[in-house]
Amino acid sequence: MADQEERTVRRLERAILELLERRRPDATICPSDAARAAHEGDDDGWWDLMEPARRAAGRLAEAGEVTVTQRGRPVDPATARGPVRIGRAR
């Protein structure tokens, strides 16, 4: 992973964990929440962070820090199609 991309994914990982910390223990977030939080602008450039946000969620899930679900079932965000949710690991 290139340095810039690695920094972006790390920034998204921090955003995911911070967003979850501010919510109820059973609450979930969308990768777009993390993308918006990590985006450093006022435009809709956050959209370009959607795939990196899913990669960040996948790395956190592999580390056991979060769960990634679709329709309430755990999924791999790298292969899941459609919307996913990110929650605290139980």
C-alpha positions as CSV (number, residue, x, y, z in Angstrom):
1,M,0.0,0.0,0.0
2,A,1.4,3.4,-1.0
3,D,2.3,5.8,1.9
4,Q,-0.5,8.3,1.1
5,E,-3.1,5.5,0.8
6,E,-1.8,4.0,4.1
7,R,-2.2,7.3,5.9
8,T,-5.7,7.7,4.5
9,V,-6.7,4.2,5.7
10,R,-5.2,4.9,9.1
11,R,-7.1,8.2,9.3
12,L,-10.3,6.4,8.4
13,E,-9.6,3.7,11.0
14,R,-9.3,6.4,13.7
15,A,-12.5,8.1,12.4
16,I,-14.4,4.7,12.6
17,L,-13.3,4.1,16.2
18,E,-14.0,7.7,17.3
19,L,-17.5,7.7,15.8
20,L,-18.3,4.3,17.4
21,E,-16.9,5.6,20.8
22,R,-19.4,8.5,20.7
23,R,-22.4,6.2,20.1
24,R,-24.4,3.7,22.2
25,P,-22.5,0.4,22.6
26,D,-24.9,-1.4,20.2
27,A,-25.0,1.4,17.6
28,T,-23.5,1.0,14.1
29,I,-22.2,3.4,11.5
30,C,-22.0,3.5,7.8
31,P,-18.6,3.6,6.0
32,S,-19.9,7.0,4.6
33,D,-20.0,8.4,8.2
34,A,-16.2,7.7,8.5
35,A,-15.5,9.0,5.0
36,R,-17.3,12.3,5.8
37,A,-15.5,12.6,9.1
38,A,-12.1,12.0,7.6
39,H,-12.6,14.1,4.5
40,E,-10.6,17.3,4.7
41,G,-12.8,19.6,2.6
42,D,-16.2,21.1,2.3
43,D,-17.1,19.4,-1.0
44,D,-18.4,16.0,-1.7
45,G,-14.8,14.6,-2.1
46,W,-15.6,12.3,0.8
47,W,-17.2,10.0,-1.8
48,D,-13.7,9.1,-3.0
49,L,-13.0,7.8,0.5
50,M,-15.8,5.2,0.4
51,E,-13.7,2.2,-0.8
52,P,-10.8,3.2,1.6
53,A,-13.4,3.4,4.4
54,R,-14.5,-0.2,3.6
55,R,-10.8,-1.3,3.6
56,A,-10.3,0.4,7.0
57,A,-13.3,-1.3,8.4
58,G,-12.0,-4.6,7.1
59,R,-8.6,-4.1,8.7
60,L,-10.3,-3.2,12.0
61,A,-12.6,-6.3,11.7
62,E,-9.5,-8.5,11.1
63,A,-8.0,-7.1,14.2
64,G,-11.1,-7.9,16.2
65,E,-11.9,-4.2,16.9
66,V,-15.2,-3.9,15.0
67,T,-17.7,-6.1,13.2
68,V,-18.9,-5.4,9.7
69,T,-22.4,-6.6,8.9
70,Q,-25.0,-6.6,6.1
71,R,-28.6,-7.3,7.0
72,G,-27.4,-8.1,10.5
73,R,-25.0,-10.8,9.5
74,P,-21.1,-10.6,9.6
75,V,-19.6,-10.0,6.1
76,D,-16.2,-9.4,4.6
77,P,-16.4,-5.7,3.4
78,A,-14.0,-6.5,0.6
79,T,-16.4,-8.8,-1.0
80,A,-19.8,-7.6,0.2
81,R,-22.0,-5.9,-2.3
82,G,-24.2,-3.1,-1.2
83,P,-24.5,-1.2,2.1
84,V,-22.7,-2.5,5.2
85,R,-22.7,-1.4,8.8
86,I,-19.8,-1.1,11.2
87,G,-20.2,-1.8,14.9
88,R,-18.2,-2.5,18.0
89,A,-16.8,-6.0,18.3
90,R,-18.8,-7.9,20.9
